[in-house]
Amino acid sequence: MTSQERNKRERFISRRKFWMEAGMGIGGLALLDLLSQDGLLAAECSETAPLGTNPLTPKAPHFKPRAKAMISLFMSGGVSHIDTFQYKPALAKFNRMPMDNMGEIKVRQGYPGPLMQSPFSFKQYGKSGAWVSDIFPNIAGIVDDLAFVHSCQGISNDHVISHYEWNTGSIQMGFPSVGAWVTYGLGSQNQNLPGFVVILDRKGGPYAGPPNWQAGFLPAAYQGTVFRSKGDPILDLSAPGDYMTPEQQRARLDQMNLLNQNFSEKHPGMSDLSARIASYELAYRMQSSVPEVVDFAKETAETQALYGLDLPHCREFGRQLLAARRMVERGVRFIQIQHGGGGAGAWDAHSGLKANHEGLARAVDQPIGGLLTDLHRRGLLDETLVVFATEFGRTPGTQGSDGRDHHIFGFSVWMAGGGLRQGIVHGATDEIGFHATENRHYVTDIHATILHQLGLDSRRLEIPGRKRLDIDHGQPIRELIG
């Protein structure tokens, strides 16, 4: 072999070798974020971190926090603000009139049709007088625990891009999710569970997929760990009892750690193997802790009924929320719950809005009311921030005869607990719910509020030489902060 041929072979690897090494890396990434107090992760998590540095060691917040944990209730597909939490009687007055003089009109699937009144009735509830439609009777009963923001705005009306926007603060792929920033800033409170958990809908995740809970340019240890809402929460986590004893499994891990230590000493800049072996260590401990957290046998019948586990139409989402409460009790820092997964998102009511929103609201209303009631009575609500969000609203005009298109110019999000003021209605849209007119807020304001309540300042969550949380960090919404 000539020297030229040898240099060429050194520069290029075979296809077989590439896929082998890529597969090994993907396998490790799946559990990198599960590392806890054992101090087993090597330099993968920092270019300068010594072997044994644990990225999820608990860290001090920037200032005194009001909340210790966060539960995100994300309704995928685009919940209609004017059919749920914003009462617009002008839509009934001008029903079926054309949408003229509305300024900029940007929809996803063509020019909107005439205005359409809501098919649902609205009432005011609680001391706050918040309006809620009749499809959310349980949420209506707890409005004085909520802080509504009726003036949210977005940039993109595309499902995928707007999911990135609302979960990462950027319309581009590759940026850290809010959950990743939180665990990056605060670390983990539990040695045996992930710091950041994602619970998917039984039908799957959103169109946008893993970038909604990824770590982006942060170390992979901070990405979300996906729990399935049905069956084994994490695939292939069960102990291999049918062919390996616990002692044999422990010995195997010890041997891998020894080999890994030798490898790391010889190749200090190549830490993929160290990271992967460390993830196996935590997975070993999770074999008992994860099944326990989703085992509801010790929950009373009354508690299970509170979440709707006895009702077929809301049992699935109720199980997701009961699992979230149990995770909060066990120190999980950030829980991201997905409802309406699969395809564009179940809430995407381009047609048949009445049947669509009625059915989906029926599936989530009682579990959400149960979650907030349960957190409150256990003394957990004040230290647990709960956020109900969606990627955008729906147009006041029709699509077809009975649907609504995507709408980014004004829609609703609500928050509860976590030291926020209660019974607040903040911001507003115009008389037909088209444009946000008072106290407009982009998603980074929501993110800044979340981080503030957890004791974090986005501008101090900095990767030297890299982009921070986002160019526009947003501002905490002071009117909501107690």
N, C-alpha and C positions, 0 to 999 in steps of 0.2 A: 504494500500500500504506500503510495507517495505521500509526502507531507501535505500536499494540497488536498488529497482525498481525506486524509486524517482530520485536517482542520474543518473540512466540510461536514464530516460526520459529527464532530464535536459541537458545531454550531446548530445542527438540526437533529431532532429526535424522531424516532419512528412513530407512526400513527398508533401502533400498539402501546408503546411506552407512554405516549401522551395521554391516551384514554385511561390507562392504568393509574397514572399519577393523578389525573383529574378526578377519577372516581374516588381515590383515597382522600383527596381534599374535600370533596362534597360530603363524604360520609362523616368527616370530622366536623364540618360546619353545622351539621344538623343539631349537634348538642353542645357547641362551644359556649353558648350563653347559659348553660346549666351549672357553670362552675360556681362554687361557693367558698367556704372557709378553709378548704384544705391547702390552699396555696400551691396548686399543682400546675397552673398555666404558665408556660414560658413566654418568651419574648414576642410571640404572635400578637399579644395584646398591646405591645408597645415596642417601638424600635429600640428603646433603651432599657426596657424592663429586664431585670435579672431573672434567671431561672427560679421559679417558685413564687413569683409575684402573682397575686390573685386580684384580678380587676374588679371583682364584685364584693370585695371587702367593704363593709358599711363605711360611708364617708359623711363628714359633717356637711349640713346644708350651708348655703351662703348666709342665711339669716333664719330666725326662728320660724319654723313652719307652722301652718294651721292644719295641714293634712299629712297623713303618713302614707296613704295609698290612693290609687285612682282606679275607677271602673269606667271604661268607655263603652257606651251602648250605641253602636253604630248601625243605623238603618240603611242598608245598601239599596240604591236604586233611585233615591230622591223622594223624600216625604213631602207631600203638598202642605205648605204652611197655611194656605187659605182654606184648607179642609180639616185642619187639626187644631191649631193654636192661635190663629189670627182671624177674628171675626170681621168680615167685610160686607156689611149690609148693602153697600153700593153695588156689589155684584148682582144682588137680587133686583135692585132698582134698574140696572142697565143690562139685565140678562139678555143675551143674544144680540147685543148691539156690537158693531164693529170696533176693533181696537184702533182708534185714530188718535193722533197727537200724543202718543205715549213716549215720544223721544226714541232713543236707541232701542230697537227690538232685536234681540239675539236669541234664537231658539235653535234646537238641534235638528229638527226634522221639518224645516220649511216654515213659512209665515204662519203665525197662529190664527186660528179662526176667531169668531166673535167671543165676547165675554161670556162666561158661564158661571152661574151662581153655584154655591156649594150644595151638594145633595144632602148635606148633614145639617142638623140643627145645633146651635151654640147656646151656652148659658155661661153666666159669670159665677165663679166659685170662690169661697174663702174670703178672708178679710182683704186680700189683695184685689179681689174682683177680676181675677184673670179669666179670660175667655177660653173655653175648651169645648171641642165638638163632642157630640154624643157617642162617638166611637171610642172614647177614652174615659169611661166612668171612674175607673180606679185612680188614674192619674189626676182626674178632676178632684178627687177627694183629698189629694195631698198637695194642692197647688201652693199652699202657704209654706211648704218646705222647699219650693222651687224658686229659681231665679231665671226668668225668661229673657232671652236676647232676641228681639224681633227684627233686627236690622243687620243680619249677616249678609255678606256679599262674597262672591267668588270671581275667579278669572275665567275658568274653563267650564263649559257646559258638556264636556265629554266625560263619560263615566270614569274611564281609566285615569285620565289626567286629573280630574277633580278628586278622585280618591287619593292620589299622591298629594294633592294640594291640602286636603283636610287631614291627612295623617302625618305628613312630613313638613308642611309649610312651603313646599316647592312644587311647581307643575312638572318638574323634570324627575326622571328616575335617578336613583343613586344617592339620595339624601337620607339622613337618619330620620326615623320615625320619632314621634314624641316619646313613646315608651322607651326607645333606645336612649334618648337624651336623658330621661329621668333616671334610668339605671346607671348610665354613665356618670351622672352627677351625684347620685346617692348610694350606689351599690345595692347589695341585696341584704335583706333582713333574715333570710332563712338559708340554712346550710344544705337543706335537702330538697328544696323546690326552686324552680327558676325565679328570677326577679321580675321577669316580664313574660306574661302568658297571653296567648291568643286563643280564644275559644271560637271555633268556626261553626257556622250553621251546618246542619246535617247535609244540606245540598251542596256544601262546599264554600270556598272563599269567594271574594269579589273578582270581577274581571281583572283588576290590576294585580292581584295575587300577592306574593311575598314582599314586594317593595313597600307594601303598606305597614309592615312590621320589621323591616330590615334595619341593620345598623349603618348602612351607607358607608361613609368613610371613617366611621368609628370602628373600633375593634369588634370582631364578629361576636365576642362574648356578650354584647349588649343587645343583640337582636332578639325578637320575640320567639318563644317556644310554642309551637302549635299544639293545642289539645283538641282532640276530636270530641264532639258533643254526644257521640254514640259509639258504643263498643269500647275497646281499649283507648284511653286518652292519648297515649303515645305508642305507636306501633313498635313492635320488637323490643319492648322494655321489660317484658316479663322475665323472671328468673328462669334459666334453662334447666329446671329441676328434673326433666325427663332424661337428660343425658349428662348432667354435670352437677355435682354436689356444691353447696355453698363454699366448702373448703377448697374445692378444685377451682371454682371461679375466682376466689380470692387469690389463690396461688398464681393463677394465670395472669391476673392483673398486676400482681407484684412483679412477676417476671417481665411483663411488658414495660412496667415502669423502670425496671433496672436496665433493660435494653435501651429504653428511651433516654435515660440519664447518660448512658455511654455515648449514644448518638449525639445528644445535645452538646456534650463536652467536646466532641470532635468537630461538630458543625454548629457553632453557636448562632449563626445567622439563619439557620433553617429550622423553624420552630413548628411547622405544621404537625409533625409527628407528636411533639410534646403536647400541643393543644388537643389533638385527638385523643391521646391516652388520658389526659386529664378529664376530658368530657366523659370517657368511659367510667372514670372513678365516680363522678357524680351520678351518672346513670345507674351505677351499681347501688348507690344509696337510695335513689329514687324508686327502685323496684318495690319498696315498701311504702314510701311516703306518698307517691302519686295515687296508687289505688285507694289509699285511705282518704285522701282529700275529696274524692268523688264518690265515696261510699256514704250514702245517706241513711243507712240503717239506724244510726244513733239519733237522727233527727226525729222529733216528735211528729205524730200524724198531723197535729195542728200546724206545725211549721211547714211541712210538706204541702198541706192544703193551701197555706198562705201564698205559696209560690205557684199554685195551680198544678201541682204534680198529679192530682187526682182527676184532672180534666184533659181529655185527649187533645183539644185544640190548642192548649198552651203548655202542655207537659214538657215538650222539648226545650222551649226557651226558659221555662221555669227551672229546669235542671241546670241550664247554663248559668242562670243568676244565683241559684243556691250554691253551686260550685264556686262562683266568684266570691260570695260572702265567706265561705269556708277558707278560701285562699287568703282573703284579707285577714282573717283571724290568725292565719299561720304565717303572716309576714310577707306574702307576695306583694311586691311594690306596685305593679301596673298590670291591670287585666283589661284586655281589649276584646270585647264581645261583638261578634258579627251576627246580624240578623238579615235574612233575605239574601243569602249567598247564592251563587250559581248564576251564570249568564250576566246580564247587565244589572241584576239586582231585582229582587221581587217587588220592591216598592216603585218600580219604573212603570207608572200607569199611563202609557200613551193611549190606552183605550180602557173602557170598563173601569174607570177610577172608583166608582162607588163600591163595587164588589171587591175590587183589589184592596182598597184601604180598610174596608170593613173587616175583611178576613184577616189581614195582617195585624191590624190593631187588636183584634180579639186574641191573637196569639201572643202579643207582648204586653197588653195592658195590665192584666192581673199580676204576672210575674214582676213587672216594674214596680207596681204599687206594693207588692209583697217584699221586694228587696229593700225599698226605702223604709217601710214599716219595720222590718226585721233589723236593719242596721240601727234604726233609731232606738228601738227597745233594748238593744244590746249595748248601747252606748258607743256605737261605732260610726254613726253617721257624721258626727262633727269632725272626725279625723279621717273620713273617707270621702273623697270627691267623686261624684257621679255625674257624668256628662252624657246627654242624649243628643246625638248629632246625625246628620245626613249630608251627602255631598252637595246637594242643591235643592231648591224648592221646585214648584211646578207653576206654569204660566196661568195667569187669570183667564186667558183665552183658551178656547178648546183646541184639541187636536182630534180630528174626526168629529163625532157627535157627542162623545162622552169621556174623552181623555184629556190629559194636559201634557205639554211638552216640558223639557228641562228649563229651569229658570235660575239665573245667578245674581239678579239685581237686588234681591231682598228676600230673606227667608228666616226660619227660626231654629234656634238651638236653646236647650235649657240645661241648667246645672243645679246641683243640690249638694248639701253637706260640705265637708272640707273647710269649714269656717266661713263660708259665704253667707251673705245676708239672705234672709228667707222672705218669701212672698214679694219678690221684686219683678216688675215688668219693665224692661229697659229697651229703649229703641222702638222704632215704628216704621212701617211702610205707608205708602200713600193709600188713598181710599179704596183702591182695588187690589192692593197687595203687590204692585208691580215694582216700584222703586223704593229702596230704603231712604227714608227722609230725615230720620232723627238718629243721632249717635251711631253712624255707620261703623261696622266692624268687619275687618278681614279676618281670616282664620288665625293669623299670627297673634291677634289680640286674644283669641280664645286660648291659644297655646301659652301665651305670656301669663294669662290668668291662672292656668293650670300649674305652670312652673312656679309662679309666685306663691300659690297656696301650699306648694310642697317645699318652699324655702329656697327656690332656685332663681337665679337671674340669668336669662339666656345669654346675655353679653359676657358673662363670666364662664359660660360653658364653651370654652374655646379650645380648638385644636391648633396649636401654634403653626402658622404657615398654611393653614387650610381655612375653608369657610366655616363660619360659626353656625348657629342654629338656622339663620337665614339672613339675607341682606336686610330685609325688613323684619326686625325682631318682634314688632308689635308692642303694645302697651297693655299691662293689666287693666281690666275694666274696673276702675275704682268704685263705680257705683254699686258693684256687686260684692265688694270686699268688706267684710264686717270689721 
